[in-house]
């Protein structure tokens, strides 16, 4: 297994719990079945552990703003094809296909057992991150509370996770059952055949000596890593593109405009990129350490503490950083009559993605459609 590429055992620690935020409504079960290992049978339900808040742009007719639909088109002739004339096929070489009937495809589906069959228990840090695909919360059904807790506690104590197979919507998946805080998480895995090998990539040789790294470079890099170390806080990271788009949408809704609107007055210019190219690795590390040390001193000292800078520059930097954060705080997404909307299917949200409302964020408003 490649170094530092495996899932950390912290994924199964008590401190890693992330209870789904239901907003007062019970989440909808996506799948019901049972966990099976040995002779133990645990009735459970799967709930989505994520929700998609990505920006989803609708295609509109520029003249009328009517939604634009899609048609099934023959790519060779450009003509629309009725649904009953469409068949399914697999290309075996360029331009040549093997056609499969619906019955043939149905016969190839794996047998649906509604069971998560655990095949083995492996070390919690033994599965590389690259295999992880999609997480689901696992919750017991009915009187399965005790046996569910038994499996959770056994996995916690052993520091292991269960490798299993499960069929969801006619598709067979490899999965791993992970204890996480008060519950269990089923994380779907990519099949080994789907992971591309490193072979064709121009990578440096493994090991410091083989890669030509000096002792000084290694020490400086280790110091930089130490200076930049922090606890994982998902709320500290935001989708800046989504925030910028929704800020623009809010601005347009508030101004009552459905066409082009002038640039936002408080729009922040993109930071200029340095034109100088740093070739010397030692110089690059030194610059990073200086910058990281200054930032760390400012954070530790805070305004007026004197730790950031003896002559008060640390205080000034802290105020500037705080002002920038306040000014950039986005307003919450709104379901309004706009071309851009946030895609949020009816799935349980983790609650962590939204984070905490930042200081200075504008109060929520209900956008009003302007009559056409």
WORAWO-V407459 format. One record per residue. RES is the residue in one letter. OMEGA is omega as a letter, one per 40 degrees, with the letter a starting at -180 (* if undefined). NEAR is the number of other C-alpha atoms within 12 Angstrom. D_CENTER is the distance of its C-alpha to the mean C-alpha in Angstrom with 1 decimal. Layout:
res: <RES:RES>
omega: <OMEGA:OMEGA>
near: <NEAR:NEAR>
d_center: <D_CENTER:D_CENTER>
//
This chain:
res: <X:X:X:X:X:X:X:X:X:X:X:X:X:X:X:X:X:X:X:X:X:X:X:X:X:X:X:X:X:X:X:X:X:X:X:X:X:X:X:X:X:X:X:X:X:X:X:X:X:X:X:X:X:X:X:X:X:X:X:X:X:X:X:X:X:X:X:X:X:X:X:X:X:X:X:X:X:X:X:X:X:X:X:X:X:X:X:X:X:X:X:X:X:X:X:X:X:X:X:X:X:X:X:X:X:X:X:X:X:X:X:X:X:X:X:X:X:X:X:X:X:X:X:X:X:X:X:X:X:X:X:X:X:X:X:X:X:X:X:X:X:X:X:X:X:X:X:X:X:X:X:X:X:X:X:X:X:X:X:X:X:X:X:X:X:X:X:X:X:X:X:X:X:X:X:X:X:X:X:X:X:X:X:X:X:X:X:X:X:X:X:X:X:X:X:X:X:X:X:X:X:X:X:X:X:X:X:X:X:X:X:X:X:X:X:X:X:X:X:X:X:X:X:X:X:X:X:X:X:X:X:X:X:X:X:X:X:X:X:X:X:X:X:X:X:X:X:X:X:X:X:X:X:X:X:X:X:X:X:X:X:X:X:X:X:X:X:X:X:X:X:X:X:X:X:X:X:X:X:X:X:X:X:X:X:X:X:X:X:X:X:X:X:X:X:X:X:X:X:X:X:X:X:X:X:X:X:X:X:X:X:X:X:X:X:X:X:X:X:X:X:X:X:X:X:X:X:X:X:X:X:X:X:X:X:X:X:X:X:X:X:X:X:X:X:X:X:X:X:X:X:X:X:X:X:X:X:X:X:X:X:X:X:X:X:X:X:X:X:X:X:X>
omega: <i:i:i:i:a:i:a:i:i:i:i:a:i:a:a:a:i:a:a:i:a:i:i:a:i:i:a:i:i:a:i:a:a:i:a:i:a:i:a:a:a:i:a:i:i:i:i:i:a:i:a:i:a:i:i:a:i:i:a:i:a:a:a:a:i:i:i:a:a:i:i:a:i:a:a:a:a:a:i:a:i:a:a:i:a:i:a:a:i:i:i:i:a:i:a:a:i:a:i:i:i:i:i:i:i:a:a:i:i:a:a:a:a:a:i:a:i:a:i:i:a:i:a:a:a:a:a:i:a:a:a:a:a:a:i:i:i:a:a:i:i:a:a:a:a:a:i:i:i:i:i:a:i:i:i:a:a:a:a:i:a:i:a:i:i:i:i:i:i:a:i:a:i:a:i:i:a:i:a:a:a:a:i:i:i:a:i:a:i:i:a:a:a:a:a:i:i:a:a:a:a:a:i:i:i:a:a:a:a:a:i:a:i:i:a:i:i:i:a:i:i:i:i:i:i:i:a:a:i:i:a:i:a:a:a:a:a:i:a:i:i:i:a:a:a:i:i:i:i:a:a:i:a:a:i:a:i:i:a:i:a:a:i:a:a:i:a:i:i:i:a:i:i:a:a:i:a:a:a:a:i:i:i:i:i:i:a:i:i:a:i:i:i:a:a:i:i:a:a:a:a:a:i:a:a:a:a:a:a:a:i:a:i:i:a:i:a:i:a:i:a:i:a:a:i:a:a:a:a:i:a:i:i:i:a:i:a:i:i:i:a:i:i:a:a:i:i:i:i:a:a:a:a:i:i:i:a:i:i:a:a:i:a:i:i:a:a:i:i:a:a:*>
near: <12:15:14:13:15:20:27:22:28:24:37:36:28:22:18:25:23:30:28:30:24:20:13:9:12:14:28:21:22:21:28:28:28:31:41:28:23:14:10:19:26:33:26:34:30:37:36:32:38:32:27:23:30:23:25:20:18:20:17:16:12:13:10:12:16:15:16:15:10:11:13:16:15:14:10:9:9:10:11:16:17:12:12:9:11:16:17:17:17:15:12:10:9:8:10:10:13:15:16:17:15:14:12:13:17:15:13:15:17:18:17:23:22:27:29:40:32:29:21:21:27:22:27:30:27:27:35:24:26:23:26:30:23:24:29:39:41:42:41:31:22:15:14:22:20:18:25:33:24:21:36:34:25:20:34:32:18:20:27:32:40:40:32:29:34:35:25:25:17:17:19:25:29:31:36:48:48:48:41:37:23:28:37:42:42:41:38:35:30:23:18:16:10:13:16:13:11:10:9:7:9:7:11:14:12:12:13:15:13:11:14:15:19:16:14:17:23:20:18:24:25:18:20:24:17:17:23:22:14:11:12:14:15:18:17:18:14:23:21:16:15:25:27:25:29:32:30:33:37:36:31:28:29:22:19:20:22:26:17:14:17:13:14:18:11:16:18:15:12:6:6:8:8:7:6:9:10:14:9:12:19:21:17:19:26:22:18:25:26:19:17:22:27:25:25:26:27:30:27:20:25:26:24:21:20:21:24:26:25:16:13:19:23:28:27:23:27:29:21:17:19:21:16:19:19:19:21:25:29:35:30:30:33:30:25:22:26:35:28:29:27:26:19:18:16:20:28:33:32:28:23:25:25:25:20:20:22:23:17:17:19:19:15:15:17:16:22:19:17:15:8:10>
d_center: <24.0:22.9:22.8:19.7:17.5:17.4:15.3:17.0:19.2:17.7:15.2:18.3:19.9:21.2:19.4:15.9:16.4:14.1:16.3:15.1:16.5:18.9:20.7:24.0:23.4:22.9:19.7:20.7:20.9:19.4:21.6:24.6:26.3:27.0:26.1:29.0:30.1:33.7:35.6:33.1:31.7:29.1:28.4:24.8:22.4:18.7:16.5:13.0:10.7:8.0:9.2:8.7:10.1:10.3:13.9:16.1:19.5:22.5:25.3:28.6:32.2:33.1:36.5:35.8:32.0:32.1:29.0:29.2:29.0:28.8:31.6:32.1:33.9:35.9:34.6:38.1:40.3:37.9:39.2:37.4:37.3:37.9:35.5:38.3:38.8:35.4:35.0:32.4:32.9:31.6:32.6:34.6:35.6:35.4:36.7:37.8:36.2:36.8:36.7:35.6:36.7:34.7:36.8:36.1:32.4:32.6:34.8:32.2:29.5:29.0:30.9:29.0:29.8:27.2:26.9:24.3:26.7:26.0:27.8:27.4:26.1:24.7:23.9:20.6:20.0:21.3:18.3:16.7:12.9:13.4:14.4:11.4:10.1:9.4:10.3:13.2:15.3:18.9:21.8:25.5:27.9:31.4:33.3:30.7:29.7:31.9:31.1:27.3:27.8:30.0:27.3:24.8:27.4:28.6:25.2:24.8:28.4:28.1:24.8:23.9:21.5:22.8:22.2:22.9:23.3:22.6:23.4:21.2:22.7:25.1:22.6:22.8:19.8:19.8:17.9:18.0:19.0:17.9:19.6:17.4:19.5:21.6:20.1:18.9:15.5:15.8:13.2:14.2:15.1:16.0:19.8:21.5:23.1:19.8:19.1:21.1:23.5:23.9:27.5:27.6:25.7:27.9:26.7:29.0:30.9:29.5:31.2:32.2:35.8:35.0:32.5:35.3:33.7:36.2:36.4:36.2:33.0:31.4:32.6:31.4:27.9:27.8:29.0:26.3:23.6:25.4:25.8:22.1:21.0:19.3:17.7:14.0:13.4:9.9:12.2:13.6:10.9:10.8:10.3:14.0:14.6:13.8:15.9:18.6:18.9:19.1:21.6:23.6:23.5:24.8:27.4:28.7:28.8:30.7:33.1:33.9:33.3:32.0:32.8:32.3:32.1:32.9:30.4:29.2:31.6:29.2:26.8:26.0:27.0:24.7:25.5:28.1:27.4:30.0:32.3:33.4:32.1:32.2:33.4:34.6:31.9:33.9:34.1:30.3:29.8:32.5:31.1:27.6:29.4:31.5:28.6:26.6:29.7:30.5:27.2:27.3:30.8:30.1:27.3:29.6:32.7:31.5:34.0:37.6:36.9:38.6:36.1:34.2:37.5:41.1:42.2:39.5:37.1:34.3:34.9:34.8:31.5:30.0:31.3:30.1:26.5:26.7:28.2:25.6:22.8:24.9:25.6:22.1:20.9:19.6:21.0:19.2:18.3:21.2:22.0:25.0:27.0:25.2:24.1:20.6:18.8:15.4:14.3:13.9:15.3:17.2:14.7:14.5:12.2:11.2:12.9:11.1:8.9:12.3:13.9:17.7:19.8:21.1:24.8:26.4:24.1:26.4:27.2:25.7:28.0:28.4:28.7:31.8:32.4:35.4:37.9:38.1>
//
